[in-house]
Amino acid sequence: GGYYLNEMSVPKFLRFLPEISIIRWTFESFCLNEFRGLEFETKKAWDAKTGEAFLDRLSFSNDTAETCFMGQLRFLLCNYLIAYNVLRLKKQKFAEIEQAQRNSDKIALPKKL
């Protein structure tokens, strides 16, 4: 899929997009969890021999689980703040209710037929 794309091969003006993607942070944390410390059997010269080599191909070698967690936390906090502000700006507006006057002698009674 598109998540196997190396970030350095993306044009510079689009490189910020993975930083604001919750899917990217989740995928990276899963990759770090699964591939760190693994040794692979290689059949071809270009196969990754270690999990760290595979992570390096994805440009994930310098990150940690804490970095991924903080990226996810920033994403969620920004979404909560945006949602709160939109709801606050779009809140329902009601007409003011005026105080009713009580005049018992001005009550109109129905006429008898």
C-alpha positions in Angstrom: 0.0 0.0 0.0 0.9 3.7 0.1 2.2 3.4 3.6 5.3 1.5 2.4 6.3 4.7 0.6 9.5 6.3 1.9 8.8 9.8 3.1 11.9 11.2 1.5 10.6 10.3 -1.9 7.5 12.6 -1.5 7.7 16.1 -2.9 8.8 18.7 -0.3 5.6 20.7 -0.3 3.6 17.5 0.6 5.9 16.2 3.4 3.8 17.7 6.2 0.8 15.4 5.3 2.1 12.3 7.2 2.6 14.4 10.3 -1.1 15.1 10.6 -2.3 11.5 9.8 -3.4 9.3 12.7 -3.1 6.3 10.3 0.6 7.1 9.8 1.3 7.3 13.5 -0.6 4.1 14.2 1.1 2.3 11.3 4.6 3.4 12.5 4.0 2.3 16.1 2.9 -1.1 14.9 6.0 -1.4 12.7 8.3 -0.4 15.5 6.6 -2.9 17.8 6.8 -5.8 15.3 10.2 -5.3 13.6 12.6 -4.0 16.3 15.1 -6.7 17.2 14.1 -9.2 14.5 16.5 -11.2 12.3 15.3 -12.4 8.9 16.5 -15.2 6.6 17.5 -13.6 3.4 17.4 -15.2 0.0 18.4 -12.3 -2.2 21.1 -9.7 -1.7 18.6 -6.8 -1.4 16.4 -8.5 1.3 16.4 -6.8 4.7 18.5 -8.9 7.2 17.2 -7.2 10.3 14.1 -5.4 11.5 16.1 -2.3 11.9 17.0 -2.4 8.2 13.4 -2.7 7.3 12.4 0.2 9.5 15.2 2.3 8.0 13.7 1.6 4.5 10.5 3.1 5.8 12.3 6.1 7.5 11.1 4.8 10.9 14.5 4.0 12.3 15.0 7.2 14.3 11.5 7.1 16.0 10.4 5.5 19.2 7.1 4.3 20.6 7.0 7.4 22.7 7.3 9.6 19.6 4.4 7.7 17.9 2.3 8.1 21.1 2.9 11.8 21.2 2.1 12.2 17.5 -1.2 10.4 18.1 -1.9 12.5 21.2 -1.3 15.7 19.3 -3.6 14.6 16.6 -6.4 13.8 19.0 -6.0 17.0 21.0 -6.1 19.1 17.8 -9.2 17.3 16.7 -10.9 17.8 20.1 -10.0 21.5 20.1 -11.3 22.0 16.6 -14.5 20.2 17.3 -15.0 22.2 20.5 -14.5 25.5 18.8 -16.8 24.6 15.9 -19.6 23.5 18.3 -19.1 26.7 20.4 -19.4 28.9 17.3 -22.3 27.0 15.9 -24.4 26.7 19.1 -28.1 27.2 18.8 -29.4 30.7 19.3 -32.9 31.1 20.9 -35.2 34.1 21.1 -35.5 35.7 24.5 -38.7 34.9 26.4 -40.4 38.0 27.7 -42.0 38.0 31.1 -45.8 37.5 30.9 -48.0 40.1 32.5 -50.7 38.8 34.9 -53.9 40.8 34.8 -56.7 38.7 36.1 -59.4 41.3 35.4 -58.5 41.5 31.7 -59.2 37.8 31.0 -61.7 37.4 28.2 -64.4 34.8 29.0 -66.1 32.9 26.2 -69.5 34.2 25.3 -72.6 31.9 25.8 -74.5 31.0 22.7 
